[in-house]
Structures are given as C-alpha cells and as structure tokens.
C-alpha cells in the first residue's frame, strides 16, 4: 500500500525532478549526472569522480511501475 502512495507517478516525472536537482549543482566539471535504473524503477542523481572509485549516489527518484 505504501508503495502506491509514495514516489512519482511516472518515469517522466522522476526524470524531470532528477534533472531539476541536477541543475542546482555546479556541473562545469561534468561530474554530476542523472541515470535511469530500470531494475529498481528509479532515476538516480549521482556524482562521479576522476579516479576509479564508484560514483556517489546523491538522491534517488523512485516512480510507480505497474
């Protein structure tokens, strides 16, 4: 029940919110981005770095999937 009450109504809404948050970061270095995870039905805002470290997840935007 909680699943249907939380999250965005569509992948499009989750994508738009991810990119809205992305625009608030200084992304001149290109280290920030949004990516779609189809397994978990989430858009993910992340920060990557120049080294071989994994990207740091900043925020997840889950959407309802039927």
N, C-alpha and C positions, 0 to 999 in steps of 0.2 A: 504494500500500500504506500509506504513512504517513497518508494522508487518513482511512482507516478505523480507524487506531489512535489518532488524536487527536480532540479535540473531544467534545462532549456527544452522547449517543445520540439525543436528541430535541430539538425546538424547545422543548418544555415545560421540560426540564432547563436549557437555556440561558437561558430566560426567568426561571426561578426563581433561578438564580445571579446574573443581572444585577440583579434586584430585591433580592437579598440584599446585594450590594455597594452598591447604591443606599441601602439603609437605614443603612449605616455613614457616610454623608455627612450633614452638617448641611444639610438641604434646606428650611429655613424660607423661603428666598428663592424656591424653586421653580425654581432654575437647573439642577438635575440631573434626568436622566430616563433611561429605557430605551426604546429603539425597535427595531422589527424591520425588518431589511433583507432582503427576500425575494429579491433578486437574488444576494446573496452568502451567504445562509443563515446570518445572524449576528444576534444580539441585540447592541445597542451601548449602552454606558453613556456618556453624554455630559454636558458642561457647556455650557449656553448663557449668553449674557450679554445685557445690556440694549441694547447697541449693535447695529449691523447687521453685526457680524462673524459669520463662520460658527461653529458650535458646535465645541467642542474634544472630541475623542473620548478618553475615559479608558481604556476597555477594551472589547475585542470578545469575544463568546462564540459561537464557531462550533459548529454542530451538524451531524451527519451527515445528508445528504439522499440518498435513493436514488431 
